[in-house]
Amino acid sequence: MSDLSAAVASRRGGGRLPRTVHPGAWWLWALGLATAASCTTNPLLLALVLAVAGYVVVNRRGDAPWALAFRMYLMLGLFIITMRVLFRIVFGAGASGGHLVLDLPEIPLPEWAAGIHLFGPVTLEHVLGGFYDGLRLATMIVCLGAANALASPKRMLKAVPAALYEVGAAVVVALSVAPQLIESVQRVRRARRLRGGAQKGMRALRSIAIPVLQDALDRSLALAAAMDSRGYGRNRHLPRGIRILTGVLTLVGLIGVCVGVYALLDGSAPRLLGATMLPGGIACATVGFVLTGRRINRSVYLPDRWRLAEFAVAGCGIAAGALVYLTSRIDAGNLYPSLSPLAWPELSLLPTVGLLIGALPAWLAPPPPPTTPRTGVTMPATEPARTEELVR
């Protein structure tokens, strides 16, 4: 009760009571940062996006298992950058002109592979092009990893519309794979240290991989059995016609959203296409969700509510993505540094301010609630009045 008493004391002293932020707010914030990263190849802006995401994660993540997976996304991003640069060196070299970095011998290929260069002269422009593209993709993945580290995957089930609770269950299980693997690796390594295991390198990897895979499989089977016992995936009470209508509307809506987003991002596409397909797709998907949601009765224990902090977190991410996207439409010169001729990347005021707005959730969002030391279960601090009554 010490953590709970401290939380209530902080509340009475003028501070904010620690509570869990709605997972949808964190995902909207992360998607806004990912949208900003997709609109530029400027390494300075991408580094700023990484710094903002990392700063918010460090200040607002808890000690739950899914919060420890952010480091894995950073390593994945570094791997993507490395592979992108190596791909440019192996397959993208052989061009003339530019600043020569390496003069590798070119391997001749048959005539049917004309246009593909295997090794050859490597220029600085090719290396930087691969680095910029890899850094952009890595930054987008790290932004999604930040959302996965801040938002509980299992709490997302309560925020999923009733019409998509089956798909939502599958998505939540998929998103929880990485955190569960991290937790399994930590527990296996801790058990090896307690048993005196001193192996390192590939030998340690072989001794860790099998227990981790077995533990992950056991946890997946246990989760599937628990979800089946609670009725997930059962929709026999829903008429077949309603299921078909919902599926058609949802599919048409998603296709319309994809086409509309692509038309808005592609400058050569007609503006009327994006302006009509995106709202039409959202409308079709919404109608399908409403029709099915009325037929499905689902109870939720302590539902996550949208409060001022949730709107502030989501708004910061959306504002960051919107300002960078607006810059790409008005003046995209500094968003895409020139490679021919080479030019130093520069920072513009509007996208920089937008990305700095994305760091505000580090102060606007309430601190995460404490977890019980034995079970690791997050204390539901969604009702401050109820918490104070428990302490009294």
N, C-alpha and C positions, 0 to 999 in steps of 0.2 A: 504493500500500500504506500510505500515511500514515494515512488514515482507518481502515483496518482495524487497524493497529498501535495507534492511539489507542483504538479500541474494546476491544481485548484488554487494553491497559494499564488501562483503566477497570475491566474485569472483574476483573483481578488485584488492583486497589486497593480492591475492595469495592463498586464501582459495578455497575450492570446493563449487560449487553451489549445494544447496540441491535439490535432485531429487529422484524420485521413482526408485528403483532398479527393474529390471525385475523379476517377481515372479518365473520364472523357475530357476533363479540362487539361490534364497533362498530355493526352494524345493530341488534342488540338494545338497545344503549345508546341509540341515536337513536330507536328506536321507543318506548322507555320515556319519553323526554322528550316525544316527539310525543303520546303518550297523556296525559301530564300537561297539555300545552297544550290538548288537546281537552276537558278537563274543567273549564275555567275561562275566563272573559272578563275577569278581573281584570288590568288593564294592568301592575300591579306584579309579579304573578307571571309574566306573559308576558315582561316585560322581564328578569326573573331567568332565565327559561328561555333567552332569547336570549343573555344574558351568559354563562351556563354553557356553552352550545354553542360560542359564539365563543371562550371562554377555553380550552376543551379542544382546539379545532381549532388555535388559534395555538400551543399548547404541544406538540401531538402529531402534527401533519401534517408530511409530508416536502416535498420540492421536486419531486415528480413532477407530470406535467401535470394529473392528476385532482385534485390538492390545491389547484390554483389556481382551481377553479370555485366556491369558497365565496362569493367576492365577488359572483358572478353571482346566486346564490340570495338574497343580501341585497338586491340591486337588484330582483329579482323580488318579494320580499316587500314592499318599499316601493311597487312598482307596484300590488300587490294592495290594499294599504291605501288608496292614493290612489283607485283605481277604486271601491272599496267606499264610500268617503265620497262621491264624486261621484255614484254610483248612488243613494245615499240623498237627496242634494240634488235630483237630477233627478226621480226617481220616488217617493221616499218622503216628500216634503214635503206641504204642504196640510193638515196636522193643526192643530187648535186647541188652545190651552193650551200650557204649558211656557214656557221662556225663549226669546224670539224673538231670533234672530241675524241673519237676512236676511229681508227682505220682498220676494220676487221675484214678478213678475206671473205668475199662473197661466194656462196655455194651455188653452183649452177643448177637450175631446175629444168625439167622437160618443157616442151612447148605448150602442153596443155595447162601448165601452171604459169603461163605468161602473165606478167603484172605483179607477181608475188616475189619479193626479194627476201632471201634468207641471209641474214647478216649483211655485211658490206659497210660502207662509210656511215658513221653515226654522227649526226650533227646535234648541236645544242638545242636547236629548235624542235627536233623530234623528241628529245628527252624531256624537255619542258612541256611539250604538248601532252605526252603520256602522263607526266606528273600532275599537270593541271586537271586532266580528265579523271585520273585516279583519285586525286584529292577531293574532287567534287562528289564522286560516288561514295567515297569513304565517309565524307562529312554527312551525307544523307543517311547512311547506315548508322552512324554514331548518334544522330538525332533520334532515330527510332529506338536505338538502344537506351537513350536517356529516358524515353517514355516508358520503356519496359522496366527500367530501374526505379522509376518514381511511382508508377501505377501498379497496383497489385493485379496480376492477371486474373485471379479468381474473383476479385470484386467487380471485374468488368462484366461478368455474367449478369449481375443485377442491373447494369446499365443498358444491356442489349434489349432491343424491342422484343415484345412477345412473339412477333412473327418470325424472328430470326434466332430464337433461343437455341435451336439445334445447330445452326451454322455457328452461332456465337460460342457454343460449347466446344466445337471443334477448333475454332480459332484460338480460344483461351488455352486449350490443351496444347496447341502448337506453340503459342507464345511462352508457355511455362516450361518448355523443354530445356531451353538454354539455362534458366536459373536452377532448374533441378539438376542439370549436369554439373554446374558449378558447385552446388551444395554437396552432391555425391562425391566429387573429386576432393573437396575439403574434408569430408568425413572419412574417406578412405585414406587420405594422406595422414590425418590425425591418428587413425587406428594403426597405420604402419609405424609412425613415430613411437607410439606407446609400446609396440612390439619390438622396438629396436631395429627397425628397418633402416639401413643406411645406404641403400642403392640409389644411384643417380643416373640421369641420362636415359638411354633407351631401355636399360634393364628395369629402371623404376617405372618407365612407361608401360612396359609389358605387365608388370605386377599390379598396376593401377587400372589399366584399361578394362580387364575382364570384370573385376568387382564393380567398377562404375557402370558398365553396360548391364550387368545383372541387377544392380540396384535400380537403375533407371527403368528397366523392364518391369521389375516388381512394383515400383511406384506407379507406373502407367496402368498396369493391370488392376492395382488397388483403386486408382482413381476411376477407371472405367466401371469397376464393380460398384463403387459408391454412387456414381452418377446413374447407373442403371437401376439401383435400388431406390433412388429418389425420383425416378420417372422421367429422366432426360431422354429425349429421342422418341417418346411415345406420342403419336398424334392420330390414333385411330378414331378419336372422337371428332376429328376434323373431316368434313365431307371431301370427297375426291375432287369435285368441281372447284371447291374453294382452293384446294392445294394447287390445282393446275393453274387457276387464275392468278394466284399469288406468285407462282413460279414464273409465269409469262410476264406479268407486270414487273417483277423484280429484275428479270433478265433484260427486258427491254429498257428499263430504267438505268441499269448499270451500263448497258451499251451506249445509251444516250449520254450518260455522264462522261464516259471515256472519250467518245467522239467530241463532245463539247469542250472538255479540258484540252484535248489535243488541238482542236481548232483555235482555242484561245492562246495556247502557248506557241503555236506555229504562226509566224508572221505572214506566210504566204497563203494561208487558208482564208476563205471568206469569213468576214466578221459575222455575217448573218448566220452562218452555220453554227458557230459557237454560241451566239446569243440565243438561238432557238433550241439547240439540242441539249445544252446543259440544264436550263430550267425544265424542259420537257422530260428529260430523264429523271430529274429529282422528283418531279410531280408524279410520274408513273410509279417510281419506287415507293413514294410516300403513300399513294393510294393502296398499293399492295400490302404495305405494312399495317395500315389502318384496318383493312378488311380482315386480315388474318388475326391481328391483335384483338379484335372484338370476339373472336371465336375461341381464344385461348385464355383460360383463367390461370394466373400464376401469382403466387404469394411471395413476397420478398420480406425478409427479416431485416429490420433497421436499414431501409433503403438510403443510399447516398443522395444527398440533396445538393442542388446548385445554390450556392450562396454568393456573397459579394466576392470572396476570395477566388471561387471557381471562375466567375466571369472575368476577374482581373487576370488570372493566369492564362485563360484561353485568349483573352483580348490581346495580351502582350505578344503571344505567338502569332496570332493572325495579323497584328499590326506590323510585326517584323517581316513576315512574308509579303504583305501587301505593299510596304514601302520599297522593298527590293524589287518586286515585280513592277511597280510603278516606275522605278528608275530604269528598268530594262526597256520600258516603252518610251520613256522621254529621252534619256541620254544613256545609252548602253556602252559608251566608249570605255569607261573605267571598269565595267563589269567583266569585260573580256580583254585581257592584256594582249597586245599585239605580239605575234611571234615572227612576223616577217614585215618590217624589220623588228628586231628585238627591242622591247621597251620595258622599263621598270613599271611594275604594277603600282597604281595609286589608289588612294581612298577618297571616295566622294562623301559629301556630308550627309545626304539623304539616306543611303543604305547603312552608313555607319550608325546614325541615330536610330534607325529602325532595329538594327541588331542589338544595340545597347538597351533598347526597350525590352527585347527578349530576355534580358538578364534580370528584370524587375521581379519575377516570381521568387527569386531568392530571398526577397524581403516581404513581398505581398502575400505569399502563401504561408499558411500557418505551419509551425514545426510539426514533424511527424510524431505520432503518439508512441509512447514506450511499448516495448514488447516484454512479455513475461519471460523471465530467464529460463524456465524449465521447458515450456512448451513452444516458445517462440511465436505465440499467437499475438497478433496486434490487438491492443485494447480498443474497442470501439468507442471513440470519444466524439460521437456525432451529436450527443445531447448534453450540453454543459450543465443544465439544471439537474438532470438525472445523475450526473457524475458527482455534483456537489452533495446531493442527498446520500449517495453511497458513502462518501467520506464522512459525513456527519453521523 
